[in-house]
Amino acid sequence: MRLWDFIRTLKWRHIYRLLILCLGNPSRLWPTWKATKRSVSLANKYYGLTHQRNTAANAFRHALWNYLVAEACYNDNSDIENTLVWTKKITDIHEELYPNPPLSKAMDLHNNEVGRALFKKNRQGNPEEIISLLRAKAHESILIKSLEDLSKIPADNLAHMINADNNER
C-alpha cells in the first residue's frame, strides 16, 4: 500500500493522535523508522513472507521490532523508562491504525511486550545474540486459539495463531 493510500484510510482521531505523538518526539521518528525497516528486513531474511501472517515468524518480527525501536531510541536518550513508553506508544498506535481481529491484536501486543521486556533486561546485548535469542523464542512460540490461551502463556514466551508449515488455525 502506498503512503497516500494508507493516509486516506485513517480516521481523523488517528491522524490527530499520531501527529501529537510524533510532534512531541521528533528526534525519535528517524530512529523508529530505521528500526522498523530493519525488523522487516530481518524477518524477510530469516522467514520470507511468512512473517506477514499470524505465524511464529510474525511473533519474531513484532518482538524484534520493539527491541530495535527501543534500542535505536535509547541511544538518543538515556532514560530507559521514557524510551520504553515511546516504544509502546508508537507500536500500540500501529495496532490501532491497522485494525486486526481481537485475538490477533492481543497476540501482537503480547509479542511487542516481549520485545520491550527483552530490551529492558538486555539493553547492552549484542545484536546478533538478540536476534538468535528471538529466533529461538519464535521456534518455541506457543500456538494460541483464544484470548484465554494467550492469558495462560508466560510473559516472556512468544505467541502465534497459525503454523506456517500446515496453515493450521
N, C-alpha and C positions, 0 to 999 in steps of 0.2 A: 504494500500500500504506500502510495506517495504521501509526503508530508502534508500537502494541502488537502488531499482526500481525507486523511486522518483528522486534521483540524476541523474540517467541516462536519465530522461526525460527533464532535464534542458538544456537550451541553454548556451553557453559559456558566453554570456554577462550577463546572470542572475547569473551564478556562480561567475563571477568576481564582480558584484555589491554586492552580498550577502557576499562574502569574505571580500571586502573592508569595508562594513558596520560592520561586526562582528569583524574584527581585530581592527577597530577604537573604539570599545566599548566592550572589552572583559568582563568587570565587570558586564555588563548588560545582558549577554547571559543567565546565570543560572536563575536570577530572571524572565526574559522574558519567559523562558521555563516553569518554575514552574507556572507562571501566566496563560500561555496558557493551560497547563494541568488542572489547577483549573477551568478555564472558561468552558472547555469542560465537565469536571466532573459535574459542577453545572448545565449546560444546560441539560446534561443527566438526572440528578436527577429531575429537575423540568419539563422537556418536553420530555423525552425519546429521540428517534431518529428523532423526527420532526424538530429538530434544524439543521439537515443536508440538509434540503431543504430550499427554499426561503420563509419560514413562519415567523410569529411573533417570534417564538422561535429562529430562526436564527438571527433575529434582536437583540433579547436579548443577544444571545451569542456574537455577534460582539461588541455590546456596552460594555458588561461586560468584554470581553477580553481586550479592550482598556483601560478601567478603571483599571483593575487589573495589566496590564503591567505597566501603568504609576505609580500606587501605589507602586508596587514592586521596580521599578527603582528609584522612588523619595526617598524612604527610604535610598538609596545608594548615593543620590545626592540631594543637597538642591536647585538646580536651576530648578524651575518649567518649564520654557520655554525650557530648554535643554532636560528635561525629556519628554516633550510633542513632541519635534522634533524627538527624538529617537522613541517614541511610534508610531508616524505617519509613519516614515520611515520603521520600521520593519513590521508594519501591512500593509502598502501600497505594500511593496515588496511581501508579501504573495499573494496579489491580482494579481500581475504580474506572480508569479510562478504557480498559479492555475487559469489559464485564464477562465473567465466566459463571457457570452454574455454581451453586453454593459449595459443593464438595470440592470442586476444582479450585475455587478461590481460597477456601480454607487450607487446602493442601499447599498451594503456592505460598500463602502467608506463613505456614508452618516451615516450609523449606527455606524461605527467606530468613526466618528467625534462626534456623540452624547456622546459616552463613554468618549472621551477625554475632552469634554466640561464639562461633569458632574464631572470628576476628578478635573478639574481646579477650579470649584466652590465649591467642597466638598472634598478636599483632606484630611481633618481630619474626614471624615464621618465614622460612624460605619458600618463595612462590612455588617452586616445583614440588616441595613436600606438601604444601597445602593442596595443590591440585591432585597429587597422589592420594592424599587422605580423603578428599571429597570424592574421588573416583571409587575408592574402596567403600565409602559410605553409600554411594549410588549402587554399587554392586550388592550391598546388604539392605538396600531400600526396602521398606515394607509395603506390600500391596494392601491398599485400603479400598473398601467398597461403601463405607458410610462415614458420617461425621463421628459416630460412636467409635468406629475403628481408629480414626485419626486421634481421638481423645485418649486412646489407650496406649499409643506408642510413646516411647521415651523421647524427651525433648531434643536429644541430640541425634536421633535417627531421622533419615530422610524418608519421605513417603511418596508413593506413586499409585496411579489408578489403572494403568494399562501395562501389561507385559509386552515389550517390543517384539519378542520372539513370536508370540502367537496372537497378539492383539486382544488378549483376554481383558474383559472389563469386570 
